[in-house]
Amino acid sequence: MDIDIYREFIVLTTHKSFVAAANELNMSQPSLSRHMSSLQNELGCKLFYDTRPLSLTAAGEVVLKYAGKIVGDQANMMNDLQELSASDSSRITITDMLHTNNLYYGINEAIAQAKSKFGGLRVDYIDMNSSGMNPFQMVEKGKVDISFETTITMDTAPELEVPDGLRSVLIPEFHGELVIGVDKTSPLSGRQDLCLTDLKRARFVMQANRYNERFREDFIELCRLEGFYPNITLVPADNPLSFYASSVGDGIHLLTRVSMKQYKPFMADLIKQMLNIVPFADKKRYVNAYAVMQDDISRPEMEFVAACLEEHAAARIAEL
């Protein structure tokens, strides 16, 4: 039933005249009469006595008692929806990556400052693991405001090349030397002279998701430069905890020896319980992580967060 019919009913009971009520409602008297007849048919009761001026029946009194609440509730509902819509515009969405969201001090600090500056700001962490998108696509298609990319390079903390319209900010907490993790019983455990070429016949284990796609591609390219194509096993895992807590037998993990010693990843103890860490002796290779977002940001809350992340990265780069 149209809520407006209750508003018309209230006006009619106020004026006690179809003519006066129709004038106030800016509608014709026959239309108002039809609406009241429809209301009576819908409710199954007579609402007015046939008197001049109009008077309410007992049923009409009951309807009047609730009509104001019905109209008022609708108005309150619309106000709440408008406020919700306004709140939705002040919302930042971030790719949900357990280790990144917890250990990226820069983003935690930036979000805390943004919430303090922009009242009512919502920050949601979105599970994009089954999206089939890489980190760039997640942002380009508007699925999240901030995603994360990880690379392997021969240079320390280079700028990340991103598609037009995007920008990246280095995550210093996850920058470090590429090392491997092997089972404690592995013959590679304790090696001090390990070269990448020594692993031509080894089996590498990586998480099976699009988040690691660029990381995987970079590692494959490094191996190709050394004259071989790596044997990679992709393991489905919801998060790094379940991934590193599972035995991989003779598999080799690719890990990061973080440069910023004051940041102790909560997974470090778990990894050390399961694996021995072995560095490469031939060359230094680096793991780099970045926050990715739109370059042209028209939303003040996102511009503020981006500026905070860039300030955080700049302040820590000297420590690298």
Secondary structure as UniProt FT lines:
FT   HELIX           4..15
FT   HELIX           18..25
FT   HELIX           29..43
FT   STRAND          48..49
FT   STRAND          55..56
FT   HELIX           58..89
FT   STRAND          91..95
FT   HELIX           98..103
FT   HELIX           105..117
FT   TURN            119..120
FT   STRAND          122..126
FT   TURN            129..130
FT   HELIX           135..140
FT   TURN            141..142
FT   STRAND          146..153
FT   TURN            164..165
FT   STRAND          166..170
FT   HELIX           172..174
FT   STRAND          176..183
FT   TURN            184..185
FT   TURN            187..190
FT   HELIX           196..199
FT   TURN            200..201
FT   STRAND          203..207
FT   HELIX           210..212
FT   HELIX           213..225
FT   TURN            226..227
FT   STRAND          231..235
FT   HELIX           240..244
FT   TURN            249..250
FT   STRAND          251..258
FT   TURN            261..262
FT   TURN            266..267
FT   HELIX           268..274
FT   STRAND          275..279
FT   STRAND          286..294
FT   HELIX           300..317
FT   TURN            318..319
//
